[in-house]
Amino acid sequence: MSSAKPGRYVKRPVVVEAVQLDGSPECNVITQMWAAETGMALTPTPDGYLVVETLEGNMLASPGDWLIKGVKDELYPCKPDIFEATYQPAPSRRRRRRRRGRGGRKRATPSQEA
């Protein structure tokens, strides 16, 4: 016999790609590239909406919504208030390079020099 008790869970920290739908040519290029990469259909409507083929079926995205490319390259729309409550900008991918002294060795700190 199972006991179905609700539990508390924290979303795993996962980095996703997202673009806010604004109808600009740049946004349209990005969304169509994602559609081609993922094989999922994005169909614009005459009134400025976007029909997004998702893993759960077709969903309608409005201007101002976010289009998210998930961890399995799935596409799905997200309302701005939910996006803002759930996501924050990810840190840059570039790593800082350590400063090195001559000959490629790490520089000694003042405490190491004494």
FIBAVO-789214 format. One line per 3 residues: number of its first residue (from 0); their letters; for each residue x, y, z of C-alpha. Coordinates in Angstrom, 2 decimals. Layout:
BEGIN
NUM	A	X,Y,Z ~ ...
***
This chain:
BEGIN
0	MSS	0.00,0.00,0.00 ~ 1.49,3.37,-1.01 ~ 1.07,6.53,0.98
3	AKP	0.69,9.47,-1.39 ~ 1.91,12.39,0.67 ~ 2.87,15.66,-0.93
6	GRY	6.53,16.57,-0.61 ~ 8.56,19.71,-1.13 ~ 10.95,19.89,-4.06
9	VKR	13.47,22.37,-5.41 ~ 14.00,22.76,-9.14 ~ 17.45,21.66,-10.25
12	PVV	19.71,24.43,-11.47 ~ 19.57,23.95,-15.23 ~ 20.70,26.47,-17.83
15	VEA	18.27,26.92,-20.73 ~ 18.23,29.19,-23.75 ~ 15.31,31.59,-24.03
18	VQL	14.16,34.51,-26.15 ~ 11.30,36.90,-25.47 ~ 8.92,36.98,-28.43
21	DGS	8.72,40.55,-29.71 ~ 7.98,40.09,-33.42 ~ 11.34,41.55,-34.46
24	PEC	13.19,40.06,-37.45 ~ 16.04,38.97,-35.14 ~ 13.63,37.14,-32.85
27	NVI	11.95,35.46,-35.83 ~ 15.34,34.25,-37.13 ~ 16.23,32.78,-33.71
30	TQM	12.90,31.01,-33.30 ~ 13.01,29.56,-36.81 ~ 16.61,28.36,-36.27
33	WAA	15.50,26.62,-33.08 ~ 12.58,25.03,-34.93 ~ 14.95,23.71,-37.58
36	ETG	17.45,22.43,-34.96 ~ 14.84,20.68,-32.84 ~ 12.50,19.47,-35.57
39	MAL	9.58,21.05,-33.70 ~ 7.18,23.24,-35.64 ~ 6.66,26.93,-34.94
42	TPT	3.78,28.39,-36.91 ~ 3.11,32.14,-36.88 ~ -0.53,33.25,-36.96
45	PDG	-1.77,36.31,-38.87 ~ -2.54,38.12,-35.60 ~ 1.03,37.92,-34.23
48	YLV	0.79,34.75,-32.13 ~ 2.98,31.69,-32.50 ~ 1.74,28.11,-32.41
51	VET	4.49,26.10,-30.71 ~ 4.65,22.33,-31.16 ~ 5.64,21.04,-27.71
54	LEG	6.07,17.57,-26.22 ~ 2.59,18.01,-24.65 ~ 0.90,19.20,-27.86
57	NML	0.45,22.56,-29.55 ~ 0.55,25.68,-27.38 ~ -0.17,29.28,-28.31
60	ASP	2.52,31.86,-27.51 ~ 1.60,35.54,-27.33 ~ 3.84,38.51,-28.06
63	GDW	5.82,39.16,-24.87 ~ 5.92,35.48,-23.90 ~ 9.26,33.71,-23.66
66	LIK	10.19,30.79,-25.90 ~ 12.42,28.37,-24.01 ~ 14.68,25.70,-25.46
69	GVK	14.81,23.06,-22.73 ~ 17.40,20.52,-21.64 ~ 16.23,17.97,-24.21
72	DEL	16.06,20.60,-26.99 ~ 12.29,20.79,-26.56 ~ 10.58,24.12,-27.17
75	YPC	7.87,25.58,-24.99 ~ 6.37,29.00,-24.33 ~ 6.32,30.63,-20.91
78	KPD	4.37,33.64,-19.67 ~ 6.58,36.59,-18.61 ~ 5.55,36.55,-14.93
81	IFE	6.29,32.82,-14.61 ~ 9.59,33.23,-16.48 ~ 10.69,36.06,-14.19
84	ATY	9.75,34.08,-11.04 ~ 11.55,30.95,-12.26 ~ 14.64,32.08,-14.20
87	QPA	17.50,34.51,-13.83 ~ 20.34,35.32,-16.25 ~ 23.04,32.64,-16.28
90	PSR	26.68,33.56,-15.65 ~ 28.85,34.09,-18.70 ~ 30.44,30.99,-20.22
93	RRR	33.86,32.61,-20.38 ~ 36.21,31.55,-17.65 ~ 38.69,33.90,-16.14
96	RRR	42.27,33.13,-16.98 ~ 44.69,33.07,-14.13 ~ 47.42,35.63,-14.35
99	RGR	50.78,34.00,-14.81 ~ 54.25,35.32,-14.32 ~ 57.12,34.88,-16.74
102	GGR	57.71,31.38,-17.97 ~ 54.03,30.45,-17.52 ~ 54.30,29.92,-13.75
105	KRA	51.78,31.32,-11.31 ~ 52.88,34.50,-9.64 ~ 53.70,34.20,-5.99
108	TPS	51.50,36.05,-3.56 ~ 53.20,38.42,-1.09 ~ 52.87,35.84,1.70
111	QEA	54.61,33.21,-0.45 ~ 57.49,35.53,-1.29 ~ 58.48,36.12,2.35
***
